[in-house]
Amino acid sequence: MQLKPKTDPNKPDGTGPTSSTSASAPKAARQRRKEARPQELLDAALALFVEKGFAATRTEEVAKRAGVSKGTLYLYYPSKEDLFKAVVRQNLGSLIAEGQQLAQQFEGSSAELLRLLMQAWWARVGDTPVAGIHKVVLAEVRNFPDLAQFYTDEVILPADSLITTAVQRGIDRGEFCALPLHEVAHVLIAPLMFMAIHRHSFGCCPVHGGVEVDPQLMLQTHMDLVLRGLEVRTSAPAHLPSPSKPSIS
């Protein structure tokens, strides 16, 4: 076995790391840390918004949890409102945009598309800490009208457009019967939002005697019921006879 000669780490002859290489390592680490910082701030903000609510969360708490100074936080997000908007855009806005792209390219049935959209929403939002955003919005948005408008523009309207477009696709293809689009969208998403909010409210409390509901089974059952209602009927449903009016003798 041949032993390799010891190398001097300061020699610039290729036998050891040069001073420039040694200096570049910390610089690269700092660069990676800087690039990761916005995500670390958003993760910290999401956790605190869900735990404490929007009004009670302070920016210095977010900075502390992310391991940076308050001044550093303001370099990326000038206000708490900007921070909340970034959290919403990253976790909800991006998912809706992905759903819109999927709907444009999808080649399967409209029922399969709706199932896929709802399952993706539950996997990425409902079954994650992101679901807590809905609780925060419902509880506090009345006191922050600017955020109410922002959430409507960035989440509610695009989500409604995504779902109604998928339902209209099924109607145009003869897969669904013609039902009110916006009302169908509400019927689809409302039970999922209720389940998500439950997980961040009653679901966090050590109560006894409650009924346990399996989220995946609930989602499957919900979609089965809604899609059965959207099916095109081959014949008009039978109408029950009107009750006869009592005669006055």
C-alpha positions in Angstrom: 0.0 0.0 0.0 1.4 3.4 -1.0 0.9 6.2 1.4 0.1 9.6 0.0 2.4 12.5 1.1 1.0 14.9 3.6 -0.2 18.1 1.9 0.0 21.7 3.1 -3.5 23.1 2.9 -2.0 26.5 2.1 0.0 25.4 -0.9 -1.5 26.6 -4.2 0.0 23.6 -6.1 -3.1 21.5 -6.4 -2.1 19.3 -3.5 -4.4 21.1 -1.0 -7.1 23.7 -0.9 -6.0 27.1 -1.8 -6.7 30.2 0.1 -9.2 31.3 -2.5 -11.1 28.0 -2.3 -11.2 28.3 1.5 -12.6 31.8 1.2 -15.2 30.9 -1.3 -16.8 28.2 0.8 -18.2 30.6 3.5 -19.3 32.9 0.7 -21.2 30.2 -1.1 -22.8 29.2 2.2 -23.9 32.8 2.8 -25.3 33.0 -0.7 -27.3 29.8 -0.2 -28.6 31.1 3.1 -29.6 34.4 1.5 -31.5 32.6 -1.2 -33.3 30.4 1.3 -34.2 33.4 3.6 -37.5 34.4 1.9 -38.9 30.8 2.2 -37.8 30.7 5.8 -39.6 33.9 6.5 -42.8 32.7 4.8 -42.7 29.4 6.7 -42.3 31.2 10.0 -45.1 33.7 9.1 -47.5 30.9 8.1 -46.9 29.1 11.4 -47.4 32.2 13.5 -50.5 33.4 11.5 -52.1 30.1 12.1 -51.1 29.9 15.7 -51.9 33.4 16.8 -54.0 35.0 14.0 -53.1 37.9 11.8 -53.7 40.8 14.2 -51.8 39.2 17.1 -48.7 38.2 15.1 -45.9 40.7 15.3 -43.2 41.0 12.6 -40.4 40.7 15.2 -41.8 37.3 16.2 -41.7 36.2 12.6 -38.1 37.4 12.2 -37.1 35.7 15.5 -38.6 32.4 14.4 -36.9 32.6 11.1 -33.6 33.4 12.8 -33.1 36.9 11.2 -33.3 40.5 12.4 -36.5 42.5 12.0 -34.6 44.8 9.6 -33.7 41.8 7.4 -37.4 40.8 7.3 -38.3 44.3 6.1 -35.8 44.0 3.2 -38.0 41.2 1.8 -41.5 42.2 3.1 -41.9 45.9 4.0 -45.0 45.2 6.2 -47.0 42.5 7.9 -49.7 42.8 5.2 -47.1 42.2 2.5 -45.9 39.2 4.4 -49.4 37.8 4.7 -50.1 38.4 1.0 -46.9 36.5 0.1 -47.9 33.6 2.2 -51.3 33.5 0.5 -49.8 33.8 -3.0 -47.2 31.1 -2.5 -49.6 28.5 -0.8 -52.9 29.2 -2.5 -52.4 31.3 -5.5 -49.7 29.0 -6.9 -51.9 26.0 -6.5 -54.9 27.6 -8.3 -52.5 28.6 -11.1 -51.3 24.9 -11.4 -55.0 23.8 -11.4 -55.8 26.2 -14.3 -52.9 24.8 -16.3 -53.9 21.2 -15.6 -57.5 21.9 -16.6 -56.4 23.4 -19.9 -54.3 20.3 -20.8 -56.5 17.6 -19.2 -57.8 14.9 -21.7 -59.8 12.7 -19.3 -63.5 13.1 -18.3 -64.7 16.1 -16.5 -65.6 14.0 -13.5 -62.0 12.8 -13.3 -60.8 16.4 -13.6 -63.0 17.6 -10.7 -61.8 14.7 -8.5 -58.2 15.5 -9.3 -58.7 19.2 -8.5 -60.4 18.4 -5.2 -57.8 15.8 -4.2 -55.0 18.1 -5.0 -56.6 20.9 -2.9 -56.9 18.6 0.1 -53.4 17.2 -0.2 -51.7 20.6 -0.7 -54.0 22.7 1.5 -56.7 21.0 3.6 -54.4 18.4 5.1 -51.5 20.8 5.8 -50.9 23.8 8.0 -51.9 26.0 5.0 -55.5 25.1 5.8 -55.2 27.4 8.8 -55.1 30.4 6.5 -58.9 29.9 5.9 -59.5 30.1 9.7 -57.5 33.3 9.9 -59.3 34.9 7.0 -62.8 34.0 8.2 -62.0 35.2 11.8 -60.3 38.5 11.0 -60.9 39.7 7.5 -63.8 41.9 8.6 -61.3 44.1 10.4 -59.0 44.3 7.5 -61.0 45.3 4.4 -57.9 45.6 2.2 -56.9 42.0 2.9 -60.5 41.0 2.2 -60.3 42.5 -1.3 -56.9 41.0 -1.8 -58.1 37.5 -0.8 -61.1 37.9 -3.0 -59.0 38.8 -6.0 -56.2 36.3 -5.5 -58.0 33.3 -4.1 -61.8 33.3 -4.2 -62.4 34.6 -7.8 -59.6 32.5 -9.4 -60.8 29.4 -7.5 -64.4 30.0 -8.5 -63.3 30.4 -12.1 -61.2 27.2 -12.1 -64.1 25.1 -10.8 -66.8 26.7 -12.9 -64.7 26.2 -16.0 -64.3 22.5 -15.2 -68.0 22.1 -14.6 -68.9 24.0 -17.8 -66.5 21.7 -19.6 -68.5 18.7 -18.5 -71.8 20.5 -19.6 -70.4 21.3 -23.0 -69.2 17.7 -23.5 -72.6 16.3 -22.5 -71.2 14.7 -19.3 -73.0 16.9 -16.8 -76.5 18.3 -16.7 -76.8 22.1 -16.8 -76.8 23.4 -13.2 -75.9 26.8 -11.8 -72.1 27.0 -12.1 -71.2 29.2 -9.1 -73.6 27.3 -6.9 -72.0 24.0 -7.9 -68.6 25.5 -7.2 -69.7 26.4 -3.6 -71.2 22.9 -3.1 -67.9 21.3 -4.2 -65.5 23.4 -2.0 -67.6 24.3 1.1 -67.4 20.8 2.8 -63.7 20.6 2.2 -63.1 24.1 3.7 -65.3 23.1 6.7 -63.2 20.0 7.3 -60.0 22.0 6.9 -61.2 24.7 9.4 -62.3 21.9 11.8 -58.8 20.5 11.8 -57.5 23.8 13.0 -60.2 24.5 15.6 -62.1 21.7 17.2 -59.7 19.2 15.8 -56.9 20.8 17.9 -58.9 20.5 21.2 -58.8 17.4 23.5 -62.6 16.9 23.5 -64.3 13.6 24.2 -67.3 12.1 22.6 -66.9 13.7 19.2 -67.5 11.7 15.9 -64.3 10.9 14.1 -64.5 11.5 10.4 -61.8 10.1 8.0 -60.9 13.0 5.7 -60.1 10.8 2.7 -63.3 8.8 3.0 -65.3 12.1 3.5 -63.7 13.5 0.3 -64.5 10.4 -1.7 -68.1 10.3 -0.4 -68.5 14.0 -1.1 -67.3 13.7 -4.6 -69.5 10.6 -5.3 -72.6 12.5 -4.1 -71.8 15.7 -6.1 -70.8 13.9 -9.3 -73.9 11.7 -9.1 -75.9 14.9 -8.9 -74.1 16.3 -12.0 -74.8 13.2 -14.1 -77.0 13.7 -17.2 -80.4 12.1 -16.5 -81.8 10.0 -19.3 -85.3 10.8 -18.1 -86.9 13.5 -16.1 -87.2 12.7 -12.4 -90.6 11.6 -11.3 -92.5 14.2 -9.5 -94.4 13.3 -6.4 -98.1 14.2 -6.6 -99.1 17.4 -4.9 -100.8 16.9 -1.6 -104.5 17.3 -2.0 -106.1 20.2 -0.2 -108.5 19.4 2.5 -112.1 20.0 1.5 -114.2 22.3 3.6 -117.6 20.8 4.2 
